[in-house]
């Protein structure tokens, strides 16, 4: 089901995230697309609330990835400083695209070829007048997800997997 919602403030952005979280399940990948300052992290805070996360959710920009425990594990990735799937693999995060367990929310997914297309849900946020936002939510059709993109380093053993 695709829909567009107008959010007038940060509280309404969080409410959209809470509503979105109701439909999330293990293995889902959610892409958040929008310019700097559009409300991607605020929407992620709402998703976290909807997943019953009690920790304070902050931007993943400087660490690339943060995990939060709730009804499902929330993997919050920020791809702003990543230019390719190979770079995600180099830092050991490609296994979260999509995750085996939990839900991955990616900010700036359009910077990595193939991530938006693999997403179960993508949310496009466009700033409007007076601080409002247009939030367009698109769900992938029932077609099977394309295979996980392979890159140098994909498939290598991770610590604790031997």
Secondary structure, 3 states (H helix, E strand, C coil): CCEEEEECCHHHHHHHHHHHHCCCCCCEEEEEEECCCCCHHHHHHHHHHHCCCCCCCCCCCCCCEEEECCCCCEEEEECCCCCCHHHHHHCCCHHHCCCCCCEEEEECHHHCCCHHHHCCEEEEEEECHHHCEEEEEEECCCCCCCCCCCCCCCCCCCCCCC
